[in-house]
């Protein structure tokens, strides 16, 4: 084989290895965040499993279409209802954006109703993709 074919085979094998690691690791992660989740994404996952973050995200819809995967609210993009890790939030920019916005607004003192309304308004064009998340009480 010539040099280009060898390089192509090595690249394909490495790519398949990375993909396999990603899927195998996330399936066995359980209640832990896998080591490959780093930086800002890891911070969002950690915040999303705190009582404060989880409670807020359970009252916010996700607008990426993950409702077709059975998600009921933005918290499911990061953690399943049984407390196990969900890899969806790692690669979905919509999920990450919603969680970051919700956290920033919460940290600046905004209440759940204002946060929900702002996120709903921003993602209005994607409303047909929204999870079926009930409006928080009192909103």
N, C-alpha and C positions, 0 to 999 in steps of 0.2 A: 504494500500500500504506500501511496505517496504521503508526503508530510501533511497536506491539507486534509486528507481523509482521516488520518490519525487524530489530528486536532479536532475535527468535527465530531468524531466518535467520543473523544474525551469530554468535549463540551456537552454533548447529549447525555452522557453517563452522569456527569456532575449535576446537570440540571434535573435529571430524574431523581438523583439522590436527594437533592434539596427538596423537591416536591414530596417525595416519599417521607422524608423527615418531618416536614410540615404536617402532613396528614396523620402520620402515625403518632407523632408527639401530641397533637391536639386531641386525638381520641383517647389517649391515656392520661391526659392532664388532670382529670378529675376536678378537684377544687383548687388546684394550684395554677398559677399563671406560668406557662412554659417559658423556658429561658430565652427563646428566640423573640419574645415580645419585650421590646426594650424602649427606652426613652419616653416620649410623650404618650405613646400608645400604652405602655405599661402603667403610667400614671393614671390614665383614664380607666383602665381595667381595675386598678387598685381602688380608685375613687368610686367606681360603679358598684363595687361590692361592699362599700361601707353602708351602714344603715341610712345615712343621710343621702348619699348618692343613689343608692338603690331605690329608696322611697321616691325621690324626685323623678328618676328616669322611668319608673313604673307608671307615672302619670303623664308622660310625654310620648306621643306616637313617634314611630320611625317612618320615614318617607322614602326609603330606598327600595321598597318592594319585598322586604323580608317577611311580610305577612304571609307570603306564599310558602315560606319555610316554617310557618307556624308561630312566628313571633307575635306577641301581643302588645308590646311596648318597647321603648328604646333600651331598657335594661336587658332585654333578651338578646340584644346584639352582642353583649359581652358575657352575660351569665344566664344560664337556663334557670327556670323557676326552682329546680331542685338544688341550685347552688353550684352546679358544675360549669366549667369553662366552656364558652362558645367562641369558636375562632372567627365567626363572621365579622366582628368589629375590627379585626386586624387589617383587613383589606378594603373595607367599605368606607369611602370618604364621607358619605352622607351620615352614617352612624357616628363616626368620630366627630364630625362637625356638630351634630345635634348634642352629643355629650359635652363637648367643649363649650358650646354656647350656654347650655343649661348650667354647667358648673360656674362659668364666668358670671352669669347673671345672678346665680344664687350667692356666690361669694361677694357680689356687690350689693347684696341686701334685697334683691327682688324676690317676691313671693312666687309660689307655684303658679298662680293664675296668670300673672304677668309673663312669666317665663313661657308657659304653655301658649298663650295668645301670640307672643312674638314669634315663637318657632312655627306655630300653625300658619301665621301670616306669611312668613318667609318661604315656607314650603307649599303654599297654596297651589302653585302650578302642578305639584306632584300629589295632590290630595287623593287621587284614585289609587295610589300606591301605599297610602298610610295604613299602619296597623290600626285595628279596631280598639283604640284606647279610650275609655270613657273620660269625659271632661271631669277634672277634679271637683270635689264637692265645694260649693260656694262660688264657683267661677261663672 
